[in-house]
Amino acid sequence: MPERLLDGRYRLTDRIGAGGMGEVWRALDEHLHREVAVKIVTGLGRGDDPTVAARFVQEARAAARLSSPHIVTVYELGTDRSDGGPEQPYLVLELVRGRPLDQMIDGGSALPPLDDVARWADQMCRALATAHAAGVVHRDMKPANVLVTAGDREAGEESEVKVLDFGIARLLDGSGPTALTATGTLVGTPAYMSPEQAHGDMPVDHRTDLYSLGCVLYELVTGRPPFDAAAPWHVLLRRHMDEPPVPPSRVRPELPGDWDELILALLEKDPARRPRTAADVRRRLGALGAAAPGARTADSRQPAGPRRNPASDRPAATAGAVAASAAPPPPGAVRPGVADAEAGTRATPAPSRPRP
């Protein structure tokens, strides 16, 4: 299709993602002469869920509060009326060269070296610390929402991570849309959801992100999430609420015990028993790295074991999704700070607690 000029400024060049919620495009900002990613809501005016547009505004407002090298930058929120159709809200975001974590570990053939995992975990903690200090709780930390940039070891450039998608973030000062954070409504991705988030009517604060971080780290060191993501979503939620996870070292016996201790601490059911802040997690990661200087070994690339069923991450009842439609790109491919951002995100009534 011919190139389209969005709102008289952004020339859309390549569609790099599409889903039920809209489309993601690589674009050229003709005012500043830089490449960006543009995320466009489509379908409004045809009876779509009105929270779709609200989530766009929520994402822009939440991310706009944050300044971190490890958070995908939102440049602008706008509304396009150029094609004569219904208004189309859009976000302009930083274009990131890299891949989502879920694509890097999908298939279970090899796991990242532990020193890479430690560095990425430290950077995820920096991103979360920035968000939490600004009163923002992400609520959907998962591998698909963490992009890994392409590094060049020969040039001394390490890969880095960037956290994306604040579409269901909670603004703790109460300025966010109440419809997106209503008590008794479940929002998030079941395989990575904290017990209090899974419960649906319990208070949720920054420690929910630390639990989800624990799920991400568990998957990075074992090749699978702490609970089988192929299980029905309501089963997953009850496991998060009630079942202890198998220690990561039981899945990967050569894993140093310090990793077990940190990940299991993050996965505590009671938020009060988890590390208090992302900064606390960073301190523990620093001690862990000092205790295991030989982390980059052949052992760090063992087979990952059974992998989750990707279909289990797809939403059954959701405000919409923007997901990459193509096969995983090779290392160094250009990715927007938005692809797969909402795949697997649910917004459903919370399950009732089982009777004793």
ABEGO torsion letter per residue (X at the ends): XBBBBBGGABBBABBABBBAAEBBBBBBBAAAGBBBBBBBBBGBGAGBBAAAAAAAAAAAAAAAABBBAABBBBABBBBBAAAGBBBBBBBBBBBBBEBBAAAAABGGABBBBAAAAAAAAAAAAAAAAAAAAAGBBAGABBAAABBBBBBBAAAGBBBBBBBBGAAABBBAAGABBAAAABBGBBBEBAAABBAAAAAGABBBBAAAAAAAAAAAAAAAAAGBBABBAABBAAAAAAAAAABBBBBAAAABAABBAAAAAAAAAAABABAAABBABAAAAAAAAAAAAAABAAABBAAAABBAEBBBBAAAABBABBAEBBBBABBBBBBGBBBBAABGAABGBBBBBBBBBBBX
